[in-house]
Structures are given as structure tokens and as C-alpha cells.
Amino acid sequence: MPKETDTRPFHLKQFSLFHHRSSMKVGTDSLLLGVWINTEKTNHILDIGTGCGILSLLMAARSNAFIDAIELDKISFEEANQNFKASPFSDRLLPIYKDFRIYAQQCDKKYDLIISNPPFFINDMRPIEKVRSNARHGDQLNYEELCAGVVKLLDTNGRFCLVLPYEESKVFITTARRFNMHLNKQMLVFPKRGLQPNRVNLEFIKEKVTSFINEKFVIREENNLFTEQYISYFKNYLIGLD
């Protein structure tokens, strides 16, 4: 991944985008979530906290859906708007500059897929920079508020997908259950073979399930080379993996 001070665009095979101004940059978390999410039979997608717009752009590249992308940070919103306009999918991408909590109260639209790389590390060490802190922590949008908004906006048969740190995912699953959202699928993400998972992709639905699909994804081998699983997963998106 490029350094955070790098002002060059990030290139994927389907599109390019700038991310140096946004509160959160393009990273493995958002890329993996964006490729993992099932986009079949999706017509209307909501991206909560779009940042530079990477998740929305991946959804647009992988589907024919119309995507609404909410962002509260003005600079991030402006960069996402710039990226959307420059993309081949500009007619299906709508950036929205608004607090998600307010949007959820006012919006009557229903979405068949809601996605998010949300504020997290609610109990972890906090970065000093305020904008980055707001993007990484649950102060401005806690898990209860996120779940309440998602339940209101999600279609009866819709899905909610997000990525969280492994320990935080346990807290979120418990919170989601209180809002009658049930874990349908998860992917444990291991940074290196032999280590414990540090991220989890989660998919929730409103219908009760007796069991959920459990997947595993290993990014690097013990020698730090990318795994065959990583290469196979991203070869259609990332340049240089052919």
C-alpha cells in the first residue's frame, strides 16, 4: 500500500482514485471487504462512511447497482465526490454529505445491501489526529446507533456487511443481535499464517439463522510472501498480481 503522505492516485484494474485527503486511506481492510461481499441481485446499496469512496467504487465495478455513499467528514466527502465523477460508474454513484444518524431518521428508502468500514477500536489506543480518530473510533457513531440506522434502512431480505477488528467483532455481534440482526457469514482474516486473526468480515441478515458460514483468509505466508489465496482473490482487481 502507498504511504499516507503519497498524493498519487491508487490504481486498480477497473478504476483509479485519490485517497490522500480522506480521513481513511485505501487499505487491505476495505479492499478485502469490497471483493468478499456478494453483489448478486443487488440494486440499491448504501455505503456508510465512504471515506475516499473505495468500497462504493468496488461495488459499482462488481455490480449494476445504484450506490448512495454517506460521509460526515467534509474533506473525505469532497475527495469521494471527485473520485466518483472521474470513474466509469459516475452515473450510479451518489455521494451524500450528512450524519448517518440524521440520514437514517429522514430517509424512507430501503436498501438490499448496506456496507461499511465503520469507526472501530472503541477500546484501543487512540491516534492523536482528530480527523483520523473520528474515522477509526466509535465516538461519533457508536455500534447501537449504527445498528439502529441499518435496521431501519435495510430491506426485509437485505444484507449488512462490514469489517471490524477481531475483538471488536464480538462486541458488535452481541449488539447486532439486540437489534434482531443475525450473523449469516463471516471471514476471519489472518495477517500471516500461524498468527491469530486481526480482522473479521461480517454479513448480517434480519432472518434468524441456526448457523453461519465461517470462512478463513490468510494474507501472507510465514516468509511474508502473499499467499496463493490472496493472489487468487485479488488478481482481477490489483495491478501486478497476474
N, C-alpha and C positions, 0 to 999 in steps of 0.2 A: 504494500500500500504506500502511496506517497506521503511525505511528511506534511504535517498540518500547516506549515508555512508555505507549501508549494501552491502557487497560484495557477498552475497549468490545469487544463481540463482532465478529467478522468475518462478514459475511453473504454467502452465496451463494444462488442461487435455490432450491436443494434443501435447504439446512440452514444453521445458524449455528454458530459455535464461538468459544470463548475461546482466546487464544494468548499472552497477556501474561506468563504464568508459565513457559511452556515454554522449554527451552534454545534452541530454534529456532522462529522465528515463521513464519506463513504468508507465502510469497513466490512470486514467479514460477516459481522452480525447481520447487517441489512442485506448484503448480497446473498447469503445463505438462506435467510428467511424468504427473500424475494423469489428465489428459484425453487424453494421447497413448497411453497403454497400452491395448492391445487386451484388452477384458474378455469377449469372446465365449467361450463354452464353458469358463468358469472356475467352479469350485465351491468351492475352498478356497484362500484367499490368505493369505500371510504378509507382514506389513509389519515390516521390521527397522528399529528406531529410529524409532518412530512420532511422537515429539515430542508435539505437541498433538493429533495424530490426523488431520491434514488428508488425507493420502494414503488412509488407511483409509476415511474418510468419503466421499471421492470414488469409491473402488472400490465402496462399498456403494450409492452413488447411481446408479452406472453398471452394476450387475450384481445378480444374486440370490445372489452368493457369500457364504459364511461367512468372516469375516476375523479372524485372530489378529494382534494388534499388540503387538510386544515393545518395551519401553522400560526402560533401565537407570537413568535419572535419575528419582528418586522424585517430584519436583515435576512433571516433564513427564508421568509416568505418571498422577498424580492428575488433572491437567488433561485428559488424553486420556480418562480414565475418566468425568470429568464431561461432556465433550463427547459421548461415546458414549451415555451414559444419556439425554441431552437430545435426541438425534437421532431421526429417524423409523426408523432402522435398528438400534436398540439390541439387538434380538434376534439380530442377525447379527454383532455386533462384540464381540470378547473382548480386553480389554487384559491384557497379561502383564508383570509386574514382574520381570524377570530378565535376566541377562547372556546375550546371544545365543550366546556360545561354549558356555556350560553348557547352554542350551536345546537347541542342535544336538546335543550329545552324548547328552542324555537322551531326546529326542523320537523316537518311532517313526512319527510321522505324515508323510505325503507331501503336498506342495502342488503344484498345477498352475500356480500363479503366485506368485512371490516378488518383492517390490518393496522399494525402499529409496531414501531420500535420505540417503546414508551420510556418515560422517565423511570429510572431504576436506581439500584444501590441505595435503597432507603435506609439501610443501617451501615453503609460502608463509609470509608473515608471520603470526604467531600473536596472536590477541586476548588481552588481559590477563585478562579474567574467566574463571575456571576452568570453570564450567559451560558457558559458551558455547564455550570452547576444546575441551572434550571432545566437544561436538556437531559441531564443524567439522573436527577433526583426527583422524588415524588412530592416535592413541596407544592408545586403549582397545580398538579393533577395527581391526586392520590389514587390508590387502587379502587377504593369504593366509588369515587367519582367517575373513574374510567369505566368500571363495570356498569354503573347505573346508566351512563350515557350509551354504552354499547347495547345494553338490553333494550333500551327504548328505540334505537335506530335499526337494530338488526331484524331482518325478515324472519318469519317463523322458522323457515328451513335454512336460514343463513348460517355463516361460519365466522368466527372471530379468531384471527391468527396474530400471534405476537412472539417476540423473542425476549427472554429475561435471563439474568444470571441464575445459575442452578439453585442456589439457596433461596433467592427471592421468588423463584417459581413456586416453591412450596407455599409461601405466603399467599401468592396470587391465586393458586388453585383453590385454596380454602376460601378466599374472598369471593371468587367467581361462583363457587358453589352456593354461597348465600344469596346470590342473585339469579339462581337457577340456570347457571351456565355450566355445562358439564364437559370435562376433558374428553375429547374424541380421539386425539392423536398427539403424540409428542416425539420430538427428535432430540436426544441427548447429544450435545456437541463436545467432543474431546479435543483439546488443542494439540495434543500429541499422544501417540499410542503409549499406553502404560500409565497415563495420568488420569485424574478424575475429571468428569465433565465440568465445564465452567459456564456453559450456556445451554438453554433449552428452547427449542421452537415448540410452541403450543397451539393447538387448534381446539376451540370450544364450540359447542352447539347447544341449542336450547332443549333438545330432546334428551331424556335420560338414557344413559348407556350403561350396560353391565360391565363392560371392559373397554380399554382404549388401546389403540395401536401404538407400540413402542419401538422407535427406530433409533439407530446409533450412527453418528457421523464422526470420523476421525480426520482431522485436518492434516497433521504431519506424522511421519514415521519417527522412530527414535533418533534417526540420523538427520532430522529436520527437513528432509525432502517431503514434498507433498505426496499424500497417499494416492493410490490409483482411484480410490473413491472420490477424492477431491477433484482430480483431473477429469474424471468422467462426468462429474456433476456440473463443472463449470466450463467445460471445453467449448460449449456452444455460446458462451457469453463473454468469457475473459480472453483477451488477446494474449497469445504466446503460449497457450496450453495445448495447441494442436500436436 
